[in-house]
Amino acid sequence: MAKDKKIRDRGVVIDEGLATLQRWGLRLIVIAVAAWILGHLIGTVWMVLYPVALALIVTTVLGPPAAWLRSKGWPDALAAATIVLGFIGGVVGVIAVLTPQVAGQASQVADGASDGLQKIRDWVTGEPLNLSDGQITRAIEAVQGKLTESASAISSGVFSTIGTATSVIVNLVLVLMLTFFFVKDGHKFLPWVRALGGQRAGVHLVEVMERAWSTLGGFIRTQTLVALIDAVIIGGGLAILGSPLAVPLGVVTFFGAYIPIIGAFVSGALAVLVTLVTNGTSDALIALGIVVFVQQLEGNVLSPWLQGKNMNLHPAVVLLSVTAGSSLFGITGAFLAVPVIATVAEILRYLNERIDDSVSVLAPKEDAQSAETLAED
């Protein structure tokens, strides 16, 4: 006959529940404080971390071709110098071709977007909608102000002061030098980490870094390809429509694609608004169709096919990370948000795999104990 079940006092059950809640509450507080301290440290040394982060992102693109040259017998320094100098030459060539057109037409793009917003306001507040004019006017004036400020900043150039010019040049040189060293000696870093961490920690550190590096590199390379396809389709479509601002809008689309969801929405809206002013309503509707087609192509075909399971992030997570990054660090934070959150997600996945391995190892012992308990009953 089975033994009588022991009845536990309700006070004991409630006390154990509160004790568990207390333990987890203290743990969450400790984690929150640690996250705050980490964020403060990052903010303190951001001027150092920023060029390092940019250099790492560039290295994810230049590392594979340099590795291919090394596999052909090229010395490390020669392979890195060849790839980095070729990259610099390509970027300088593209900038030399596009900068005169983009810089000369930046104010026209902003003015066109402002005029397009004004047309939409007139249409919304007029017949047959007759919506209230107050809030719409304030919202459009705010957007127009932002567009005007952006256009002024672009038109006046990045080097508005000697101090700013010096800072930008120093950072650019630092990023390029770090990129060269990362491309040249980066493949030696993981073996060093493995040896330094030993068998207990080094293996796990190397595995996490390899996964994070693979995820980051895959995101940057495929996002560049997606951005190029978006820019070519939208810019080409606007050029066929006869838009005089097709080239700068294509460039905006290209760079906007590096900020998932938000960048595509903003660049697409800008293209439609400018086309509304420069070409009229019918061409604006066609431009809207092109933008919607490109966004659907990117969201349902290009990104899933090219990215595959490389990122494995829910769109809501991407949107929240971009929003948080832009709120904390501006346009730089919006650009770096997805690579950072993808790296964190990869670390969490690895930890989850290790937990699953531990559970699977302990499970047979637990099953045996359960069997013994049933046999006693």
N, C-alpha and C positions, 0 to 999 in steps of 0.2 A: 504494500500500500504506500502510495506517495506520501512523503512527509508533508505536514501542514505548512502552508506558506506563512512566513513571518510578516506581520502587519507593522509597518513603520509609522511612527507618529507624524502627523501633518506638520508640526513645528520643525521636525528634523528635515523633512523634504524642503520646506520653505527656506530654512536656514542654508541648506546645501545650494539651493538655487541662487540665493542672494550672495553666497560666497563665490559661486562661479561668476555671477555678474560683476562682483567686485574685482575679481582677478582680471577678467577681460577688460573692465573699465580702466583699471590701472595700466594694463598693457597698451590700450588704445591711447591713453594719455602720453605714455612714454614714446610711442611711435609718432604721435603728433608733434611732441617736443623735438624729437630727433629730426623729423621732416622740416620743422621750422628752422632748426640750427643749420641743417644742410642747405636749405634755401638761402639763409643769411650768408653762409660761407660762399655759396655760388655767386650771390650778388656782390660780395666783397672782391672776389677774384675774377669777376666776369670779364674784365679787360684782358685777362690772360686766357680764360677759357674760350672766349669768342673766336679769336683767330685759330685756336687749336681745333674747335668744332668745325669751322669752315674748311680748314686744311684736311681734316679727316673726311669730310664730305667729298671734297675734290679728289682725295686719294682713292675713295671707293670707285671712282670712274677711271683714274689713271693707273691704279694698281694692276688690274688684269693684263693690259697690254705690256706693262713693264715686266710682269712675271713671264709673259710669253717670250719677250726678248731675252730674259735671263735663261729660259729653257733652251734657247738657241746658242748659248755660250757667251752672251754679252756680259761684260762686267757690270756689277750693280750700279756703279756711279754713271757709267755711260748709258745704260738702259734708262735710268731715272732721268738723266739730263735730256736725253733724246725725247722722251715722252712729255716731260714738263715743258720743254722749249716748244715742242710742236703744239701743245695745248695753248700756251701763251700766244703763239703766232696765229692760231685759228681764232681765238677769242678777240685778239686785236684786229684781225681782218674783218670779222663780223661787226665789231663796234665801229670800225672806220666806215663801213658801208651803211650801217643803219643809223648811227648817231645823228648825222646831219638831217635826215628826214624826221626822225622821232623828236629830236630836240626842237627843230623848227616848227613842228606841228603840234607840240604838246599843248600849247595854249588853245589851239583850234579844237583839239579833242575835248578839253575841259569846257570851253565855251559851247561846243555843240551839245555836250551832255546837259549843261545847264539850260540851254534853249529847249532841248527835248523835254526836260522835266517841266519847264514852263508850259509847253504845249499840252502835256498830259494834264497839268493842273487846270488849264483853261477848259480842256475837254471834260474833266471830271466835275468841275464846278458849273459847267454850262448845261444846256439841254442835251439829253433828257434826264441826266442824273441829278443835277441841282444839289450837289453835296455841299456841306459847310466849307467855307473858304478859309477859316481861321487856322485850324490845325494843319491843313494841307499846305497852306502858305508857309507857316513856320517850319515845317519839315523840309519843304523844298528849298527854302532859304538856307537852312542849315547844310543841306547837301551841296547847294551851290557854293556856299562859303568854303566847304572842304575842297571841292573841285578847284576853286580859284586859288586856294592856298597851295594845293598840290601842283597846279600848273605853274604858279609863280616860282615854287621851289625847283621844279624841273627846268624851267626856262632860265632861271638865274644860275643853274648848274650846281653841282655838288660842292665845288670849291668856292664857296661864297666868301670865306675868310681864309687868311693865311694859316691860322690855327687849325681850321677844319681840313684844309688841303694837306697840311703836314700830317695830321692824324690819319687821314685816309691813306696817304701814300705809305706811311710807316706800317699801318695794318696790312695793306696790300703786299708790301715787300715781305712782311713777317709771314703772311699766309703762304706766299709762294715758296719761301725758304723752308717752312715747315713741311709743305707738301713734298718738296724735293727730298727731304730727309725721311719722311714717312714712306714715300715710294721706294727710296733706295734701301732703307734698313727695316721697314715695317715687317717683312717676313721673318726677321730674327727675333721679334718681340715675344711671340707666343712661346717658343722654346725657352726663352729666358724666364718667362712667368712660370712655366711648368717646373723648371729647375729650382726657382726661388720658392715656390709654394710647396714643393715636395709632392709625394704621392697622395697625401691626404687632402690637401686643398688645391694644389696646382692643377690636377686633372680637371676638377670642377670649374676652376677659373678659366682655363683654356677652352673648355667646351662651351661655356657661356659666352665668352668673347668671340669665338668662331661663329656661333649662331647669330649673335648680335651684329657682327660684321657682315655676315651673309645677308641678313635681313636689311640692313642699312644700304649696302651696295645694290641689292636688288631693287629697293625702293627708288633710289636716286636714278639708276640707269633706266628703269622702265618708266618712271615718271617723266624723265627727259624725253623719251620717245613719245609718250602720250601727249606731252605738252607741244612737241613739234608737230604731231599730226593735227592736234586741235588748232594750232596757229595757222598751219597751211590751209586747212579746210575753211576756217572762218575768214582768214585774210584773203584767200583766193575767192571765196564767195563774195566778199565785199568788193574786191577788185572787179569781178564780173558785173556786179551791180553798178559799177562806175563810181564808187565812193572814193573821194580824194584822200581819205584818211585810212585806207586799207592797211598800209604798212605799219603805222604806229599802233593801230588796233590789233593787228596780228602779233606785234611784239608784246603788247599788254596781255593778250591771251596766253602767250607762251609763258611769261613769268607768273601770271595768275594761276596757271595750272599747278604750280609747285605748292600752292596753298589749297588743299583739297576742299571741295564743296563750296566754301566761301569765295575762293578765288575765281572759280568757274562762273559762279552766279554774278559776281561784280563785273568781271570782264565781259560777260555776255550782255548784261544790262547796259554797259557802256557802249558796246557796239550797236545795240538796237537804238539807243537814244541819239547817238551821233548820226546814224543813218536816217533817223526820222527827220533831222534838221537838214542834213546835206542832200538827201535824195527824195524825201517825201514819205507819205504814209504807206503806200503800196510796197516800196522797197524796204521800209522798216519792218513790215510784216514778213517779207521774204527773209530778211536778216534774222528776225525772231525764229522763223522756221529753221534756218541754218543752225542757229545757236542751240535750239532744242534738239535738233538732230545730232549735233556734235556731243552734247551732254549725255544724250541717251546712248550714243555709240561708245562714249568713254565709260559711262557707268555700267552698261550691260554687256559690252563686248571687249573693249580694249583693256580696261583695268582688270576685270576678272581673268581674261585670257593671258595678258602679259604678266600681271602680278601673281596670278594663280593663288596659291596658299602662302605666298611669301609673307604678306602682312598679316592676314587673318585677324583683322580688326573690324568690329562692327562700325557702321557709318556713324552711329550716335557717339561712339567713343572718339572717332576722328573729329567730329564736329565739336565736341566738348573740349578736346585737347587743343584744337586750333583756337577756340574762343578763349580758353585760359591762357594760352601762350601769347596771343595778341594783347590780352588785357594786362599781362605782367610785363612783357618785354617788347610790345609793339610789333612791327612788321617782322623783325628778326625772330621774335618768339613764335609768330604764326608760321614762319618758314621752318623752324626747327622743331615745332611741336610734334608733328607726326613721326619723324625719325626718333625723337626721344621716347615717345609713348610706345613705339614699336619695339625699341630696345628694352624698355621696362617690361613689356608684355612677353618678350622672349625670355627674359630672366625668370618671370613668374611661371612660364610654361616649364622651364627646366626644373624649378623647385617643385612644381606639381608632379613632374615625372619621378623625381627622387622620392617624394612622399608616396606615390603609388607603388614604387618598387619596395619601399619599406613595409607597406601594408600587405603586399603580396607575399613577402617573406614571412611575416608574422601570422598570416591567415591560417596556414596548416596547423600551427601550434594551438591557435584559438579554437579551431574546429575539433582538435583532439581533446582539449579541455572540456568543451561543450558535450562531447560524446561521453566522457567519463562522468560528468554531472548527471546526464540522463540515465546512465546505467545505474548510478547510485540510487536515483529516485525510483 
